[in-house]
Amino acid sequence: MFGLEVTRHPSSRVGWSQLYDWGEMTLSEISGSSYTVRRTAELIARMPRDHIIVAVQVEGQSRVRQGALDCELLPGDIAVYASLRPYERIFPGDFRTIVVTLDGTLISGRHESLDVLAERKIAGSRGLGRVLSQHIIELQREAGAITDHRGVIAHSLAMLLRAAIAASPQADADDSRRSRTEHLRAQVTRFVDEHLSEADLTPDRIATALFVSVRTLHWAFAGSAHTLSKLIKARRLQHAMFALADPLRAELSIADIATDAGFTNLSYFSKAFKEAFDTTPGQYRSRALKTAHLSF
């Protein structure tokens, strides 16, 4: 297995009832009550094991968060997520769950394929989702008696997982991916706006806060008008522009406003402002405040 951070609540009860390690695949059944598990960026750096995680909710419920995935699991439901991206799983009450980890090489030798598989929920109430859910439950039940052909079983489970994911109509899959991307962009923009003045507003920090990898973060903005770095710069400049035009901040220096917007170098701020708005911060402020006074 790999490192996890566990947060226990006052009524927590947790226990690993069974764990089977078959090399390319592990199966574990966990039961308990009221706690949260996280895999943070720091833990990933210490134990960078490349796996797809397939979690089946057997009893109770849980919530899974990774990147744009934020879903509730009810009995039979499945969540698929990746070990190399931060994630969080919350168990609000009594529960039983089965967690399968599949080595990345079982899916494909190319890491891009893992991106396609991860961050998704599979409903366990019908179709191949139900087949996959019941297969994992039965496999866990009989795992102690299985001594041969474990590698074949692991490969078969990986194929069944791919089939369950592929069973969704392509249009629905595209819509889901697009929706998740837009949701992640909105989360990033909100986080950036809330932390503009902080100099350490870096992709690493944003990724950690939102439980995604840095690569996923950059990928979400690949098809947009702005890269992530350009988004941060644009939001900071917009914040500074509003502040410069605010009569209530007229006593603040341009340097103070630049610092409040997250710029640590006044010369760089002035140059970036001129490039963005075709005027200097001082010229813009003078015109904006004069207009504001005339409007009273």
N, C-alpha and C positions, 0 to 999 in steps of 0.2 A: 504494500500500500504506500501512500505518500502522506506528507505532513498536512495536518489540518489543525485549525484553531477552534476550540470548543468553548462556547459561552453557555454556562449553566444558569438556569433561572431558579428561583426559590423552590419550586416543586419538581426540579429536574430529576429524571431517572433515566440512566442510559446503560446499555450493555451490548457488547458484540457477541451475539449468541453463537454464530458460526462463521468461520472464514476458511475458504479453500483457495489455495494458490496453485494454479496450474501453469505457471510460467507466463504464457502469452495472455492468460485470462485469469482474473480472480473473481470469486463470488463471495459476498458477505451478506449476512442477514442481521439487521440491527433493529432492536426494539427499545423503546424508552418513552420519555415524556418531557416536553417543554425544554428544548434547548436549540441552539443554533450552531452550525458548523460553517467555517469559512476556510477557503484556501486563498491566502493573500499573495501579493507579488513577492514579498520577502520569502515566504515558504516555497514558492515556485522556484525562486533563484537558488535556494538551498537544495531542493530535490526536483530537478527539471525532468520528470518522467512524462513521456509523451503518450497519453492514453485518451481514448474515448470512454466516457463514463455513461453507463446506462442504468438509470435508477427507476425501479418499479415501486410504486406505492401499494403496499399490500393491505394495510389497515390505517385508519386515521387519515390525516392530510398533512401536506407540507407545501412550502413555497420555495421555488428555485429561482435564483437570480444569477445571470451571467450575460454581460453585454446587453443586447436588446431583449434578451429572454427574461421575462418576469411572469411566471405562471404558477398557478395553484394545481397541485396534484391530488386527485381523489383516488380511492382504491381502484387498482387496475391501470391507472395512467402511468405514462413513462416520460421521463425527461432525459434528454441526451445533451451532454455538455463535455467540455474539453479540460484536461488536467493542466494544460499550460496557460490557461487564462484564469484570472481570479473569479471565484464564484462564492455564493452563499446559499445555504439551504436552512430554512427555518421550520422547526417542528413546534407548533403552538400547543399541542396536547399529546395524548397517548398515540403511539404510532408503531407500525412495523413496516420496514422497507427492505428491499433487496437491492444491492448495488453491485453491478458488474463492471469491471474495468477490462477493456480490450486494448492490447498493445497497438500502437499506431500502425505498425507494419501489417497488421491483420486487415486494416482498411485499405491502405495504400502506402507506398514508399514515399509519396509526395505529400508534404504537409498541407498543401492547398486543399486537398480532398477532405482533410479533417475539418477545415473551415466550413465546407459545405454540409457536413453531417451534424456539426455541433450547434448548440443554442436553439433547440427546438423541443416542443412537446408533441408526444404521440398519444392520442386518445386510445385508451385500452378497452373501450366498450364495444368495438366492432372491427370487422375486417382484419387486416394483417396486424394492426395494433393489438387487437385482442389475442391473436395467435402468438405474437412476440411476448406479450405480457404473461400469458399462461405458460409458454415454453420456459421462460426464465424462472417462474415460480416452481414448476415441476423439476427443472434442472437443479435448483437449489435444494429441493427436498430430497433428491436422489444422489446428490453430489458425493456424499460419503461412501456410497457403494460403487462409484465409478472409478476404476483403476486403469483402464485401457482407453486408447483412442481419444485422449483428452484434447490433443491438438486438432483432430478432425472436428470435434464438438465445438471448439473455439472458432474455427474457420466457418463452420455452418451457422453459428450464431451471428457472426459478422455479416454473412450473406443475408440472413433473415432480417437483420437490422437495416441493411441497405434497401432490401425489398420493401420493408414497412415504410421507410422514408419516401421511396420512389412511388409508393401507391397513391400519394396525394396527386391530384391533377396539377400539371405543370403551371397552369395559370394561377392556381391558388398558391403554389409554392413561390412563384415570382411575386405575387401580391404580398405574401407574408414576408418575404425577404425585403421588399421595398418598404413595407410598413415598419419593420424592425429597424431598418437603416434610418428612416425618417425619425423614428422615436429616439434613436441613439443620438442623432444630430441635435434634436431638441434638448435632450438631457445635457449634452456637452455645452450648448449655447447657454442654457440656464446656469450651469456650474461656472462657466467663464464669467458671465455677468455678475455672479455673486462673489467672485474672487479676483476681480480685475486689478485691484491695487496691490496684489501680492506678487512679488518678484519671482517666486518659485512656481508660477502657473505654467507648468511644463506638461508635455504629453504624458510623461510617466506618472505625474501626480494625478492628472485627470483620469487616466486609465485605472489607477488604483482605486480612486474614489467611486468609479462607476462599474467596477468589477469586470473590466474588459482588458484585453491585451493592447499594447501600444499599436501593434499592427492592425488589430480590428478597428481601433480608433481612426487611424489614417485611412484604412479601407473605406470607412463610412463616408469620408469626405472626398473620396477619389472621383466621384462623378458629379460633384457639386461645383458651384462657382468659386468657392474658396477652399484652399487647403486648411488644415487645422491651424497652422501658424498664421496664415493670413486672416482667418476668422478672429483669432485672439487680437491681432493687431488692429483689425477693423473695428471690433467692439471697443477697444481701448480708445481709439481715435474718436469714435462716436461719443463715448462717455466724456472725453475731454472737450469736444465741441459743445455739448450741452452745458457743461460746467462753465465754459468761457462766456456763454451767452446768458448766464444766470445772474441777475442783479444782486441776488443774495450772496453771491460768491465774489463780488467785485473787489473785495479787500484782499482776496487770495492772489498770490503772485502766479504767473504762468508756470513757474517751476513747481510750485505746490500742486497746481492742477495736474501737471504732467505726472508728478509722483503719485498722486491719488489715482490716476488712471493706469498706473503700473509701469510707467516709463522711468528708467533709472538714469537716462542720459538726456539732458535738455536739448543738446544739439541734434541728436537723433530724432527726438520728438518733433522739433521744429521742422526738420527736413521731411519727415514722414507726413506731417500735417499739411505742409505745402504741396507735396505730391498728391495727397488725397483730395484736398479742397481748393487747390490753386490759389491759396492765400496764406499768409503767415498767421500764426496764432494771435499775435498782437493786432494785426490788421482786422482779423475776423472779430476779435473781442471788441475792438473799438466800434466797428459798425453795428454789431449785435446789441451792445449796451446802449448806443445812441438810439437805435430803433425802439428798444424796450422803454427808454425814458419818454420818447415821443408818444408811445401808446397809452401812457397813463393819463 
